[in-house]
Amino acid sequence: MAMPTIIEPGTKGIKMNLTRRDFIKAAAAQSALMTAAVLFPGITFGDWQRMDDSATGFQWKKTPCRFCGTGCGLLVGVQGGRAVAVKGDPACSVNKGLCCVKGYHSIQALYGKDRIKTAQVRKDGKMVDVPISEALDLIADKMKETIGKHGKDSVAMYGSGQWTIPDGYAASKLFKGCIGTNNVEANARLCMASAVTGFMTSFGLDEPMGCYEDMDYADVFVTWGNNMAEMHPVLFSRMLANRKRKKDVQIIDFATRTTRTSQAADKSILFKPQTDLAVANAICYEIIRNGWVNENFVKKHVSFHRGKTNIGYGTEDHFKFKDKAQNISFEQWTEFLKDYTPEKVEKISGVPAKDIKYLASLYGDPDKKVTSFWCMGMNQHTRGTWINNLVYNIHLLTGKISTPGNSPFSLTGQPSACGTVREVGTLTHKLPHGVVMKEKARKMAAEIWNVPVSNIDPKPTYHTVEMFRALDRGDIKFMWIQVTNPMVTMPNLIRYREGSLKKDRFVVVSDVYPTPTTDIADVILPAAMWIEQEGMYGNSERRTQHFEQILNPPGEAMSDTWQLIEVAKRLGFEKQFPWTEENHIEMIWNEYSRFHDSPKHRMAPYNVLKKRSGVQWPFVNGKETKWRFHAKYDPAAKGEDFHFYGKPDNRAWIWQRPYEPPAESPDQEYNFWLNTGRVIEHWHTGSMTRRVPVLNGAVPSAYVEINPDDAANLGVVNGEMVKIISRRGSITMPASINGRGMPTKGQVFVPFFDEGYLINEVTLDAFCPISKQPDYKKCAVRLEKA
């Protein structure tokens, strides 16, 4: 890997004696190079981490990293009004001073040459610069006009897991409380909705019961379809450190392709796409057959249920589905599992029966603490809710949950997918506490928001895929998009891009750089980056992280929160948005915290958040909660040990869920699986990381990974162009053979960070009928040598 460049000061009057020497390797992603952005001559990495303000001449300011859902703490060095250096925050328990390559270069994303600094409005077909006040006036006027002509549900807000908590709270209050529409969604629907419905159906409450500290206690780690070495490299480094420190720690990679995680694991087990459902059931079968069930735990703390089957895939407009739980007995579930013997499942999954039995033995060993990790592989799945349930089944069957080292853990990929989307409730059916369908939740929101309860509609409207279908159909006429790039990320992209460009649609985009999404905009608002504003994120382990405004935003750039407040006031909602620029973050936090004022979810006060590098909720009597649902650790739990208080029966639910095939599988015409994802150097659509010279230089463009045998059959060598064709579209891109990842025969993999290769023009917009999260991991394509 090429050595990184140092950050360019770029401002006259700043004199810095900086060098590129002494870049330090860290163990985050096997051999991935982890670097500090700026180093002085002749010092060690340890010296660099310990240097204070007087030694560097910088002011060091703490902030969470925004390029992941891990929540790593950073210290940003500031000089002359610019961010000039980065190091890990040793006071942050998440990363303990370590960063990944994106974290160490994060501040370079502030200074791209094409940063959006002024508002733009489309006039006579062309975008022209205007004062931001004029753009905000136009947005408010257009919203009033659209609502007047077409009703409140003709306007929509599409946000992000990169929204700060105040951003999402302001959006939800404005649209759901004041305007009265539930047309609020976020891109986290595309990445963690199945995790939410998995938690809700199994435990009745969202978000992990464990924490990152589980990695220090576990004896076994199983990564379910999760390339942690590249997607969560700092956490993966913590796993590697545990294995180095303790004897007999094992890492098992369970995946559909060979990755850097596979190479670092003690054992890699490959399965056919979608068949993780069958393997999870087979593990439970084997645990029962061998007498490894924690019978006391199951008897006291678990109940058994089944839902509907053959539930569809959501590929048609207006698709509706509602699951229905039925009680079953342990014996009925055991009978169901007889269809999932390891030998039968080997034929479905391609996983040898002996490997299934081996996995079961790890989970079933009463002397081993087991932590399971997953992310997009399980969540972006047409049965995403089901596979989440099935992995919980394994942990519940063995009682390996809610204690140090025993944890089923769904990771997130954005800095506040949990804090802003799941906790604030920026999905169509959600409120900051509860759901719109519940009268009690609506009454609480109405009281706190100072609006009539009748303003809050009890009926959800559109989840993300259906929202963009509604924009295409014309049911939605106005859409405001903040902190996300759906014209790269939406599956079946051609339909939704064409829909957004139809004649009577009006699209507002708030962003920091030009993207394919700003290309479709009628108004572009210049947005502040994360350290150019005050705010909070909420990470994967229920940790709320406050950050101060460190820098001034360029030009007329403005935080997304304040953009929303300015428009709200123009719409006549000054009473609901009385805050000033100086106090609005603290006032929003204090108001929002009222929604969670109970031992189950109490948030830390504003002054506590300001002092610490993150605080885990529930925060009760001055103490954080590391493990939920256990009376030893959780202030909301009653009794002597486990208490699953999220469900009405105070038990966790084991679900009977079968294997069902994906929406689309390879056939004679389209004979390959297509799988999409990320690489360590780039984040999501690359709109920021591609403007960091080091990261873009390392991986300047996307590619298609092809198995060497398939490449030979096609007559393709490394770097040659290959055409990928599906029923929805096609794209031509270079082949990668024997690169960092290797798909199995009959499968290809494409990272989606490169707007020059819009792979989502090829993907399918099928989704889990329960979570409504699309499946980006499985559709059928064919390959042609270009």
N, C-alpha and C positions, 0 to 999 in steps of 0.2 A: 504494500500500500504506500502511496506517495506520502512524503512528509507534509504535514499541514503548513499552510502559510500563517504568519501572524496577522492579527487584525491591524488594518491600516488606520492610524489615528485620523488622517484625512481632514483635520481642521487646523488652520493656521494658528500658530501660537502655542501648540502642544509640542513639547520637546521630550522625547522618550528614548532612552538608551535601551532598546529592546533587541532580542536575538531569537533565532530559531533553534538554538541549542537545547540540549537536555530534555527533549520530549520523552515522556515516560510511558512505558507500556503498562497496562493494567489488565486484569484477568476477567474482563466482563464478558466478552464473546469469543472464548477460546483465544485465538491469536489476534483478535481485533485490536488495533492500536488506539489507545485512549490518550488524549493529549490535552495539555493546558493550552489555552489560547494565546497566552503571552508568558514568556519566561525570561528571567534575567540571566546574564552570563555567569556560569560557574556555580550555580546553586543546584541542590538536589530537589526532587519533587517534594520531599517532606519539608524542606526549608520553605519552598514556595507555598505550601499549604499553611504554614505557620506564620508567614509574614503578615504584619499588621499594617495599619494605615501609615505609620511613620516610616516604616522600612521601604514601602513601595511608592509613597507619595499619592496613592489612590485612596479614595473612600470606598470601603467595601460594604456593599448593601446586600442583604439577604433576600432571596426570592425563590419560589419553586420553579423548576424547569417546566416549560410549556410543551415540550416535544415528546410527551409520552403520558401515560396514565399512572406511571410509577410514583411520581411526586418527589423526585430527587430535589434536594436543597442545593441551591447555588449561592455563591458569593460573587457579586458583580463589582469589578473595579471601575470606578468612575473618576474621570479627570477632564477638566475643561468642558463639562456638560455633555460628555460622551462616554458610553460604555467602552472600555478599552481592554478589559481583562476578565477572565472567568476562572473560578476554581470551585471545587465541591465544598459544601458546607459541612464541616466535621460535626457541628452541633445537631445536624438533622439525622434522626434515627433511621430514616429511610435508606440513605446512601452512605452515610458516615464519611463523607468527604470524597467519595468516588463518583465520577460521572461517566457517561458514555460519550462517544464521539460527537453526537448531536448536542449534548449538553455543553461540552467544552467549546463548541463553536457557535453556540446559540445566539450570542449577541451580534454576530455578523449578519444575521437575518434582518437586523434593524436597518442596515445601510445599503440595501440594493439600490442601484442607480435609478430604477423605475418605480421607486416608492410613490404611492398615491398620496399627494399632499393637499390637493384641492378637490372640492366637489365638482362633479360634472353632470350635465343634464343633456339628454338627447333632443336636439333641435334640428328639424328638417333632415332627420336621418343621421346626423353627426353629433358626437359627444363634444360639448363645449364646456370650458371652465366657467363656474359661477361661484359667487360667495356662498359659503355653506348655509347661511341663513336663508338664502333664496331657495336652495335645494330642500331644506327642511320645511319651508312654507309650501313648496310644491307637493311634498310627500303628504303633509297634513291635508291639503286641499284635495288631492287625488283620493285619499282614503275617505274623506267626507263624501265626495262625489260618488265613489263606487258603492259605499254603503247606502247612500240615498237612492241610487238606481237599482241596486241588485241585492240589498240586504246585508246584514252583518257577516254572514258566512261567505261572502264573496271576497273578503280580505283575509290574508294569512301571513303568519310569521314562521320562517324556517331558520332555526338557530343551530346551536353546536355544543358539543362537549368541550369546546374551547372557549365558550362563553364563560366569563367569570360568574360567580354566584349572583352578584348584583345585576349583571346583564340579564340573566335568565329570569330573575325575580321581577325586574322592571317589565320585561316582555310579557310574562304571565299575568301580572297585575293589569297591564294596559289592555291586552287582548281579551283575557278571560273575565276580568273583573269589571273593567270600564266599558269596553266595546261590547262585550257579551258573546264573543265567539270562542269556541274551543279549537279554532284553527291555529294551534301552536304545536309545532313539532321541532325536532332537532336531529342532527345527523347521527347522534348516538343511537337512534332507532336502527341505524344500519350496522352498529357494532356491538351493542350490549343489551338490546331489548330481550333477547332470549335468556340472558342471565337474570334479568328482572323477573320474567315470568317463571323461570326455574326456581328462584328463591321464593316467590310468592306462592306458587303451587305446592312447594315442598315444606315451607316454613311459615308462610303467612306474612312475612316481612322481608323487605329487600336488603341486599348488601351482605358481604361476607361476615361470617361469625368469627373468623380468625383474623390474623394480621401477619405482617411480614416476619415477625419474630418467630413464627412457626418454622421458618427456614433454619433457625439455629437449633431447633429441637428434633426435627424429623430425621428418621432413619432411611426412609424411602421417599423419593419424589417421582411421581408419574406425570409427565406432560402429555395431556390429551390433545393431539393435533395442534401443538403450540410450539413454535420455533422460538423459545425464550432467549436463546443465545443472541438472536438478532432483534427480536421485538421488545424484550425486556432485559437488556444485557446487564444492567446493574444488579437486578434481582438474580439473574443467572449466576453472576459472579459470587453472590452470597451463597448460593447452593454449592458452587464449586469449593468455596472456602470451607463450608461445613464438611464436605466430603474429604478435604485435605486434613482437616483438624480431627475428625472423628473416624474411628475404624468402622468398616463395613457399611458405610452410607452408600446407597445405590440411587442412580438416576436412570429412569426408564423413559425412553422416547417412544411414544406411540403415535404414529403419524402416517400420512399418505405419500410422503416423499422424504428423501434423505437430505438433511440440512446440517448446518453447523451444530445444532443441538444434538442431532444424531451422532455426530462425530465425537462429541464430548461425553455422551451418555455411556453408562455401563452396558446398556443393551438397547438396541433399536428394533422396534417391532412395527412392520408396515402392514396397513390394512387397506382394503378397497374402499373408495369413497362411499360414505353413508352407512357403512356397516359397523361403525363404532356402536350403533344402537344394539346390534346383535351381540357384539363382544361384551358390552357392559352387562347384558342379561346373562351371558354365559359365565361371567365372573361370579355373579350372584348365585347361579345354579351350582357352581363348583364350591362356593363357600358353604352353601347349605349341605351339599352332598358330603363334604368332609367334616361336618360338625364344627365349623369355625364361627358360627353365629354367636354373637354376644347376646345370649338369651335373656339375661336379666335386663340389659339396656332395652332390647326390643320389646319385652313384655311391659316395661314401665313407661316407655317414652315414644313408641312408634305406633301408628295405625296404617292400614293398608287400603288402597283405593285404585280404581281404574277409571279411565275416561273414554271418550269416543275414539274410534279408529277410522281408517280410510278418510282422513279429514281434509284432503285436497291440498292445493299448492298456491292458491291466490293469484293465478296468472290472468284471471279475467277481472274486468272492472266490476266494482260494487260487490266484490267477494265478501261474504259474511260467514263467520264461524264463532260458535260459543261452545266451549267444552262443558261437560257435565260430569261431575265426580260421583261415583258410586262406591259404597263401602264393600270391601271384600275381606276375606280372612287370609291369614298367613298360609293356610293349607291351599286355598284357591290360587294364590300367587305362586306357590311352589309347583302346583300342577301346571300352570301356565309356563313356567320356566323349563319344563321338560322338553319343550320345542327348541331349547337353546343349549343343548349339550355342547361341550367344546368340539366334539367331532362333527356335529351338524353345522355349527357356526364356522368351522374351518372351511366348509364348502362355499359358504356365503361370502366370507370376509377375506379369504386367502391367508388368514393368520393360523399357523400350525396349532393344533389342539394343545400341544405341550407348552406353547407360549401363553395360551389363555390360562392354562392350569398354573403356570408360573406366576402370572399376574395375580391370580386368585390367592395363591399361597402368600404373596407379599401382603395383600390386604388382610388376609385371614390370620396371619401370625400375631398372636396377642402380645408378643414382646417387641413388635416393630411399630413405631409411629409413622404414619403415612400421610403425606400431603399431596393432593392432586392439584395441578394447575392447568387452566385452559384459558383460551381467549377466542379468537375469531374462528378457529377450526370447528369448535362446538357451537358457537353462537350464530355464525353465518351458515345456517343449516335449515333445510325445510322442515326438519323436526328438531329445531334447536331447543325448544322447551323440553321436549322429551329426553334428549341426551343429557341435558342438565339434570333432570330428575333422576336419570339412571345412574349417573355418577354419585349423586347424593344417596341413592339406594345402597350403593356399595359401602359408603361410609356409615350409613345408619345401621345396616345389617351387622356391621362389625363394631359399632359404637365408637368409631374413630372420628370424632367431631368435637368441636368446642372445647378442646383442651390443647395445651402447648404441643405443637408438632403434629397434631391430628386435625387436618383441615382440608375440606374441599374448597378451592379458592378460584373464583372467576376473576381474571385480571382485566383491566381496561386499557384502552389505547390512547385516550385523550385526558388532559390534565384535570378536567372537571366533568367528565361523563357521569361520575357518581354525584359530585357535589351540586352541579347545576341542573342536570337532566333528571336524575333519579330522585334527588332530595328536594330540590326546588319544585320539580314536577313539570318540566317543559315538554310534555307529551300530551296529545289531545285528551286523554282520559284522566290526566293527573292534576292534582292541586298540591301545594306545598305540604299539606298533611292530608292524605287520603285521596279519593277519586271523586270526579264530578258527579258520578252516579249516586253518591251517598249524601243525603240531606244534611247530616251532621257536619260533614266536611265542607259543604257549600256554605252553611251558616257560619262556621268558623272563619272561612275565607272572607265572606261578606263583612263580618264584623271587623276584622283586622284591616281589610282594604277600604273600609268606609264606603261601601256600595250597597245598594239593595240586593237582598239575596236572590231576587228574581233576575238580576243581571247575569248570574252564573248559570249557564245552560247545563241541565243535567244529562245531556246527551253528547257523547264524544262525536267528533266529526271525522276527520281524515287522518289516518296514520301516514307516514312519509310517502310510501309508494303511491297510495291512493290520493294523497295531496297533489302530487305531480300529475297523476292521471286527471284529477279534477281541474288542474290548471290547463291541461291539454284539452279537456272537454269544454272548458269555459265556465264551469261551476265556480271556479275561483278566477277572479279578474285581476286582483292585486296581490303581489307577494313581495315581502321584504325578507331578504336573505342576509344573515350576518355570520361572519367568522366561519364560513364553509364554502365549498366549491362543488356544488351538486352537478354542474355541467361536466365534471370529470367523474364523480363518484356514483351517480345514479346508474343502476343496472338497466339494460335495454335503453341505453342513453339516447339513441337517435330519436325515439318517440318523444322523450321529455324535452330535449333541446328544441325540436320542431314545435312542440306545444307552447313553449315559453315565448316563441317568436311570433305567435299568431297576432293578428292585427289589433285586437282590443284588449291585449294583456299589458299590464304595467308592472315592471319588475324593478325593485330597489335593491342594490347590493352594497353592503358595507364591507370594505376589505382594505388590505394594506398594499397589495400588488395587483396588477392586471392579471386576470385569469380567464379561462373560457366562460366563467360565470359572469364576470364583469362585461364580457363581450355581448351578452344578451340584455344588459341592463338599460333601463330608461333613465335611472338616476344612480350615480356612484357616489357614496359617501366615504371620505378618507377616515380610516379608523386608526386609533392608537394601538400600539403593540402592548404586550402585557406589562412591561416595566415602565411604560409611559403613562401609567394610570395606577391608582390604588384598586385593590380587589381581593378576592378570595377564590381559591380552587378547592375542590374536594377530591381526594385521590382514591385508589382502589381499596385501601384498608380503613375507610371511614375517617380519614384524616383531613381536617379542614386547615388550609394553609393560607395565611394572610400575606400580602405583599404591599409594600409602600410604592408610591410613585417615585421612581428613581430618576427618570429623565423627562424632559418636556417633549411632547409629540411634535413632529415636523409640520410646518405650514398650518393649515386649519384642521388637521387630524384631531379627532375627538373620540373618546371612549364610546363603545356601543351603548353602555348604560346611559350616558348623557345624551346621546342621539335620541334614544327612546324617550327620555324625560322631556327633551325639547319638543318632540312631536306630540307627546301626551298633553303638554301645556297648550300647544296650538290647537289641539282637539277639544279643549275646554275642561281638562281634568286637573286643573291646578290644585284643587283640594286633595286629590289622591296622590299628587306628586309635588309636595310643598318644599322639597329639599333644595339646598343651594349646592353649587359646585364644591364648596369647601367642606360641607358636612354630609353629602348624600350617601357615601359608602357606610359610614357609621350608622346613620339613621336607617338605611335599608337593612343593615345587619340586625339592628335592634328590633325592627319590625318583623323581619323574617324569622328571627329566633323564637318569637311567640308561637309560631306554628309547631315547634318541636319541644315545648316546655314540659317534658315528662321524662321519667327515668329511662324510658325506652329509646329516646333520641335527643336528649338535651344537648344543646350546642354550647361551646365555650363562649364566654362573654368577649366582646370586642377587645377590651384591654388585655385579656389573656392571650388572644390570638396574635396581637401585635408583638408580644414579648417572645413568643415561642416559634420554633420552626415547624409548626403544625400541631394540632391537638385532635386526638381521636374522640369521637362520640360513641356512646353516650358519655357526657362529661357531667358527673354528679358529685357533689360535695368536694369539688376541686380535684377529682381524679378522673383520668381517662379509663376507658374500657377496652381492653385488648381482646378478650374473648367473650362473645355473647352466648346466651342461652345456658349458662352454667353459673350457679349461685356463688361459686367461689370467686368469680371474676366480674359478674354482671349485676349491677345494682337493681335491675328490673326483674331478675330471676328469683323465684321463690323456691323454698325447700332446701335440700342438702346438696343436690348436684344439678342434674340437667333439668331445664324447664323451657320447653319450646312454646313460649307464651304468644307467639304470633298466630297460632291456630286456635279455633274455638275449643277444641278438645285438649289443648295444651300438650299436644304431641306433634312430632315431625311426621310427615306423610311419606310413606313408600308408595310409589306409583307403578302400576302395571302398564308398561308401554312396549308395544311390539316393534320389531323392525319393519319399516315400510320403505320402499325404494324412493329415490329422488324424483323430482319433477321431470327430469330429462336425463337419459342415459345414452352412452354411445350405441350406435347401430351401424348398419352397413354403409349408410351414406355419410354420417358424421361419427367417425370411429375413434375419437379421442375424448378423454376428459379434459376440460379446461379448469384450472385452479388459479386464483389470483391472490395477491398479498403484497407484502412490503419487503424492503431490504433495510439493513441497519443504518445506512447512510442517509436515507430519505424518510420523510415523514408524510404519510398520507399522499396527497396529490402533489407534493413537492413545491408548492407555491412559495414556501420560505426556504427550504433546504436547497433547492436548485439555485438559489441566489447566494449561497455560501460557497465560495470558490473551492475550498478543500473538499467538501462533500460532493459537489457537482463534478469536480475533477475525478473523484474516485469512481463514481458511477454516473456518467454523463447522460446516459439514455437507457431506456427500458429494453428488454429482450425477451425472448421466449426460451425457457429451459426445455430441452428435449432429451429424452433418454438416448444414449449412444446407439442402441440397437435400432430404435425408430429412426434416428437420423441417418443411419446407414441405409436403411430400407428406402428412405426418401431421396438418398443421394445428396444429403446436405452436410456441409462441414461448418465448423465454428465460424460465426460471423456472417454467413450467407443469409440472404433474405428469405423469409418463409411467410406464406400467406395463411392466416388463421381465419376460417370461415365457419359461421354458425347460421342458424335459421334467421338471425336478426341483422347480421352485418358481417363485415370482414375487416381485417387489418393486416398489413404487411410489416414485418419487423425482423431484426437480426436474430439468428439462432445462437443460443448458448449451450454448449455441449461439454460435459465434464467441468462445469463451473462450480460455484460455491454450493449449489443445490442440484440434486438429481431426482427427477420424477421417476416413478416406476414406468414400465412399458405401457403404452396406451394412454399416458397422461402428459400434459404440458402445464407449465407454470409461467405466469406473467406478472411482474410487479406493476402496480397501477400509478406510480408516482409521476409518470412522464406524460404531459399533455400533448406531446407530439405523437404519442401512440395511445389513443383512447380505447383501451381494451374493453371498457364497458359498453362500447357500441356492439360488442359481441355477446356479452353476458345476458342472462335470463333474469327477469324480475319476479321469479317465484319466491315465496316467503313462507316462514313458519306461520300457520294459521292462528296460533295462539299469541305469539309475540309480534307478528307482522314484520319480522326482520328478514331481509333478503338473504338468499344463499349465493354468495360470490365464489363458492368453492367447487361448484359442480354444474357444468352444463356440457352439452355435446358439441364438438367442433370437428372439422377435418383440416388437414394440413396439405399445402401444396408448395412445392419449391417455386419461388418467385422468379 
